[in-house]
Amino acid sequence: MSGQFKPARGRLNGSGPVAVVDIGSNSVRLVIYERKARTPTMLFNEKLLAGLGRGVAATGRLADESVSLALGELARFKALIKHTQCQELYIVATAAARDAANGPEFVREVERFLEAPVRILDGSEEAYYSALGVIAGFWQPRGIVGDMGGGSLELVEIADKKPGQGATFPLGGLRLSEEADGRIAKAQKLTEAALKGYDWPVLAPGERTFYAVGGTWRSLGRLHLMQNNYPLHVMHNYEIGAEEAIAFCRKIAVPNLEGVEMAEVVSKQRRALVPIGAVVLEQVLTSMKAERLVFSATGVREGLLHEKLPGEMQDQDPVIEAARELCTLRARSPDHAEELIAWTDRLFSEVGIEETANETRLRHAACLLSDIGWRAHPDYRGEQSLNIISHASFVGLDHASRAYLAAAVYYRHDGLREGALSSVIRELFTDRLRIRAKVLGATLRVASLLSASMAGQLPKVGITRTGKGLSLNLGGELASLDGERLRKRASQLGKAIEVSVEVTTGSA
């Protein structure tokens, strides 16, 4: 890992690239992250379905063909790690490597080849890091995390930003498929027997969320998403009601997804495993009396990196930090974005707009994102910002909240016309968030005329509640900023918040 690292990250600070090699029972994957951060961004991500766990249950050994395939891919990974000048490398191995008789021999070969130690995770460690990955990827998650790999299933409760005691079961996709001889009915019996003695955590109503981790379950979720013509193709935080999810699992639990509508959206290598994943998922959701199913794109790898962060970074809000990073890279003035947070805090307080804690954090994130599209042609700044926010690799927010962020910034650039907003976004957010996106968009439009989106001006603008409504006082120093366009936007803001807004000059 030696050599001079030449950063290409603009104004971002921190360590250089960090690589994780994840050797699972089904896939071997390399992920290179831009740097250690609360919301690490992937620079590179590649996997090979080597099938190391195939046949282990029957023979007790990793198949020679799978080992050769995996080691061949690691040669490519090594070259990429060197080329990107990664500063740190972590290698983890899970069920197949720990269960096979020749697992230690394979691990030694990997260590020799990559010149770094391999950490073989036992079942409880795998559950722990999967749960930590969900904690890293969601905002205050509560429920049960399940990570289904090729060789095992891990279950663990999460609450108060801490994983509980994990449990592991021989219910990985490859293993269960082989033990059931590919028969769905037998897989159902084996799953029921394996989970029968599990002491499910007691969760209160409203907390019975199941967070699904692993490629097989994400493929299942993608199939559901596509069948239902869901407008946003982002799997992280994709949510299904438990009853609907159970019915869907039953519908697709057929060998190789034969006859299942849109089965082609699942890769050929996964089609034999998705029905097995459906069997396990149905039993888990039923047994825990789940209320909702949520898919997670974060798991063991992200949990491993999250653990390496200082405590104060772990406690950061992932949405705020991701928005702040985009702001740093793309906005005209990151300091102005921070001023927007304070300024909208004042304005919302004076008007008496009530917010939940989640709505406040979303407003702050929108302020940070409000100027990320400024380099586009003025006619397309709103559209470009909306597209970036809609499809960014954000974690820590649901899809309705993502739609709010996109809409608020779109309104800031393109005005408050309802019909101009993307139909995709309109489908996603709630009425309450739709109204609040307009209010914030109108507020940001006024702020842009007061400041030219540069720092130093907004703190000088007085915000006062009057008998008539709300006064934006420019004082004597900023009086020359007054004008017809500013007053028109202030009037639009007044309509949005249902309070008269006037621009005044002179003494406050």
N, C-alpha and C positions, 0 to 999 in steps of 0.2 A: 504493500500500500504506500510505498515511498514515492517521491517525486513532487515537483512543484505543481500545486493545484492552481489552475487559472480560472477564477470564477466567471460565470456568464449569467449572473443572476441580477443584473441591474443594481438596485440600491438595497438588496436584501443582505442581511448579515447572518452570520452563523457558520456552522461547520460545512464542509464540502459534502459531496454525494455519499450516501450510505447504502450498502447493498445487503439484501437478505436473500439467501438461497433456502428454499423451503422444499424439503424432500418428503413428500407424502406417499401414501399407499397407491394413489392413482396418478398424481401429477408431480412433476419436478419443475419448480418455478424459480425464476430470478426476478426480483423487483429491486430497481435502483431508485431511491428517493433523492430528491433535490438536496435535502439537508435535514437535520434533526429539527423538528418544529412541532407545535401543537397539532397542526394539520399538515403533515408531510405530503408533498406533491410528488407523484411518480414521474421520474425522468424516463424510465424504461420498464417494461413489464412483458415477460414472455414465459410461456409454460409449454411443457411437453407431457402428454399423457403417456408416461412410460409404463404404467401398470405394475409397479414394483410389488404391490400386494396381491396380484393375481396368482392364485394357487398356493399362497402361504398357509391358508387354513387346512388344505389337504396334504401338502408336502412338508410344511414347516420350514420351507426355504424360499428365498428370493430366486425367481427364475433367471437362468443365465442370460436369456435374451433380453429381459427387462433391465438387468444390471448393465449389460453392454450398451443398451439404448440410453440409459440414464447417464452413464459415464461419458458417452459421446456428446450428450447435450452439455454436460458440465465443462467440456473443453471449450465449447462456444461461450458459455457463461464466463469462464475465466478470462477469455479474450475481451469480452465486453466490460467486465469489471476493471480490467487494466486500462482499457481505452478511455473509460469515463473517469479514471483517476479517483476511484472511491476511497474515502478516507478510513472507512470501517467496513468490515464484512462480518455478518452473522450467518451461521449455518445451523438450521434446525432440521431434525428428522423425527418422524412420528411413528405410527403403529407398525408399518411394515418392517422398518429397520429395527425396532425394539422387539418384535415378536419372532422374527425369522432366525433360524439357527446360524445362518451365514450373515446375519445383519452386522455383527461386529467387524467381520472381514470387509464387508462393503463400506462401512463407515471409515475404517482405516484407509481404504483406497481413496475415498473422497477427501479425507484430511490431507493425504499425501499430495493429491492432485491439486487441491485448491490452496494448500499451504495455510490452513486455518482450522481450528478445532470445530468439530461437529457436536452440537448439543442434542442428545437424544431425549426428547420429552416423554415422561411417563404420562399415564392417562390423566392424573390430577393436574400436572403441569400444563398439558394441552388444554384442559378445561379452563384453567386459570388464565392462560394467555388469550384464549378465544374470548372469554368474558371481558378481559382488559381491553381487547380490541373493540368490542361493542361499546364499552365505556368511553373509549377514545373517539368513537364514531357517532355517538348519539348525545343528546343533551339530557342529562339526568335520567338515564334509562332505569326501568324497574321491571323485573320479570324473570324469565328463565332464558338463558342462552343455550342453544344446541348447535354443535359443530359436527356435521356429518362428513367424514372423509371416506377414503376408500376402505380403510381397515377397521375404523371404530367410530362410535358416536360418543361425544362428550356432552354432558348436561351440567349446568351450574347456575345457581341463582345469583342475580346481581341486585344490589341496593346500596344507596349512599356512596356511590362511586367505588364500591368494593365488591370483588367476587366472593361468593360463598364457597363452601366445600364442594368440589366437583366430583362427578362420578363418570366412569367410562364403561361402555357396553360394546359387545362384539357385533355391532350393527352398522359397520361401514358398508358402502355400496357394493364394492367388489366382493368383500367377504360374505355378506348376506346373500348376494346373488349366487355365489358358488355353493354355499351351504344349502340353499333352497333349490339348487339345480335349475334356476331361472323361473321357478314356478311361483306365481303370485300368492296362491293360497298357502303354500308352505312358508313363504317369506312372512306372511301375516302371522302365522302361528309362532314362528321363531321370534319375531319382534315382540309379540304379546308375552311370550315366556320370559324373554330377556328383561323386559321392563316391569314384570309383574311384582317383583319384590322391592321396587324402588320407592323410597319414601319421598313423595313429591313435596316440595316446599309449600307451605301454606301462604297463599297470597290473597290479599283483600280484593274485593270487587274494584275494578278499574286498574288493577296492577297485573292482571293475568295476561301479560304480553309474552309471546314466544318470539325470540330473535333467532332467525335461521341463518346459520353461517355455513359456507361450503359451496363448491361449484355445482354439485348435483342439485342442491336446493335452489340455487340462483337460476339454474336452467329451468327448473320447474316454475319458478316465479316469472321468468321471462315468457314461458309458454302461456301462463295465465294472462299476463299483461298484453300479449299480442292477440290472444283470442278475444279479449275484451276491448280491443282497440283503444287502449289507454293512451292518452295524449302525450305523455312524457316517458321516453325510453331511458329512465334512470332507475336502476334496480335498488340502489341504496335507499332505505326507508320506504320502499314500496310496501303498502299495507293492504291486507285483506282481512275481512271479518272472519272469525274462526269457523263459523258454520259454513260459510261459502268456501273456505279453504278446505275443510273436511270433505265437502261434496265434490270439489274439484279433484282432490287426491283420489277419491274413489273412482271418478270418471276416467282418469288417465292411468290407473293401475292395470295396464294391459301390456303384455310382453312387447318390448321394442317400440312402444307407442303406436302399434299397428292400428290404423283406422282413426287415430286421434287427430282432430282438426289442427292444422298448422304445425304438425310435428316437425316439419322441416326447419323450423326456427331453432330447434335443438340440434347441436352438432351430432354427427353420426356416432362419434365415440361415446357420447353421453346418453344416447337413446335407450340403451339397455339398462342404464342405471337410474334414469329418472323415475320409471315406474316403481323401482325398489325404494327410491327416496320418498315417493308418494306414500308407500305402505308405512314406512317409519314415521313420516310426518303426520299422517292421519292418526296413528296410535298415540303419538306424543301429544298432539293437540287435544285429543279426546281424554287422555288420562289426566292431564293437568287442568282440564276444564278451562281451556284458553278462551280468551275473549277476542284476541286479535293475533294475527301473524304478521311479523315485520321482517323483511329481508335485509341483511347486512352485507355490505361489501368489505367491511373491516373485520379482521379476525386475528389469528395467531401472530401474523407478521406485524400488524399495526400495534397489537398488544405488547409485543416484545420491544418495539421502539418507544412506545408510550412509557414503559417502565424505566427506560433510560433517561427520561426527561427529569429535570429538577421538579420538586413538588409544586413550586409556584407556576411552572409552565403546564403541568398536568391539570391545574385548577382553572386555567384559562378557558374562556368560552370559545369552542372551535369555530363557530360561525363568525364571531367578531375577529378572531385572529386571521381567518382565511380572507375575510373582507379587507382587513387592514393590509394584508400582503398584496392583494390585487390593487388596492389603492396606492400603495408604495410604488408598485411597478408601473401603473398606468395613469394615475391622476395628475392634473396640472400641479396641484399643491396638496400633498398629504396633510399638511398642517391645517389647511382650510377645511378638509373633511372632518378633522377633529373638532374644529370650531363649530361646524354644522351640528355635531352631536350636542354640544353645550347650548347652542342657540335654539335648537328644536326642543331641548329640555325646558328652556325658559318659556318658549312660546306655548308649548302644550300645558305647562303648569299654569300660566296666566289665563289661558282659555278654560282650563278645568277639564281637559280631555283625559279621561281615565284610561289607564292601560294595565294589562296584566304584565307580570315580569317578562313573559315571553314576547309580548308585543313591544315592550321597551327595548329589549335586546335586538329585535328585528329592525326597529326604527334606527337604532344606532348602526347596525350593519348596512342598512340602506344609505345612510349618510356617507359611510365610507366608500360605498360603491357608486355614488351618485355621478362621478365624473370619469369613470373608467372608459367611456366611449368617446372622449372628446377629440381624439385624433381622427375619427371618421368624418366624412362629409357631414355638415350640419343636418342635412335631410335624413341621415341614416344613423345618427347617434343613438336615438332611442331604440331603434330596431337592433343595432349591434349590441348595445348594453343588455337588452332583453335576452338576446341569444346567448351571450356570454354567461349571464347569471342563471338562465334556465338550465344550461347544460354544464355548468362548472362542477368540478369534483368537490362540492361542498359536503361536509358532514355536519351532524348536529342540528339538522332542521328537516321537518317533514315537507311533503311536496306542496301543501297549501302555503306554507311559509316561504318556500322557494318562489312560488308564484307571486306572493306579496312583494318580495324584494325586486323581482323582475318588473312588476307592474309599476311600483313606486318610481323606479329610476326611468322607466319608459315615459311615464307621465311628466317627469321633470324635464325631459327633452322635447317631447312631442305634443304636450298639452293634454288637457283632461277629457278629450273626446272619447267616449265609451266605445264607439264602434271601431275605432282605429286599433284597439288593443287586440293582440293575438287571441284567436278562439281557443288555442291550447291553454293559455294562461287563464282565460275566463272559466274554463271547465274545472280548473284545479283549486282555485281559492274560494274561501267561504265569503258570504255576503259581508260579514263584519270586516274581514281583512281587505276586501275589495274597496269598501268605503274608506278605510284607513290608508290604503295605498294612494287614493285620490287626495286625501287630506295632506299626506306627506309630500306627494308630488307637487301639489300647489304651493306648499311651504318652501320646498327646494327651488321652485321657479322664482319666487320672490327673492330668496337668498342669492341666487345666481346674478340677478340684476343689481343687487346691492354690493356685490363683492367681485364680480367678474371671475368667480370661482378661484380667487386667490386669497391667501391668508392676510389677516390684520384688520379687516374691515368690519366683519359681523359683530365682534364684541363691543363695538362702539355704537351699535344701533339699539336704542331703547325699546323695550317691549312693555307696554303698560295697559292694564285693563281699565277702561273708562266706562262712564255711564252709557255711552253710545255703543261701545263694543271694545275694540282693540286698537291701540295706537302704536305704530312703528315710527319712533321719533328719531330723526336723523341728526338733531341738534344743529348747531351752527357749522360744525366742522364738515359734516357730510351733506349739507343742504343742497349743494350743487348736483347731487345724485337724484334729486327729485325730478319727476317727469311723468308724462302721460303713460308711457309704457309700464313704468313701475306701479303707478296707481291702478292701471288696468289689472295687473297681476295681483295686486293687493285685494282688489274687488273680487277676483276669482277665488282667492283664498278665503275671503269672507263668506262666499256662497258655499264653499266646501265645508267650512266649520260652523256655518249657520250663525255667524257673528259678524257684525260690521267691522271691517278693517280699513283704517285710514292711515295715510302717510302724513306726518307732521314734521315741521322744521322749527328751529329756534330752541329756546330753553325747554327742558323736559318738564 
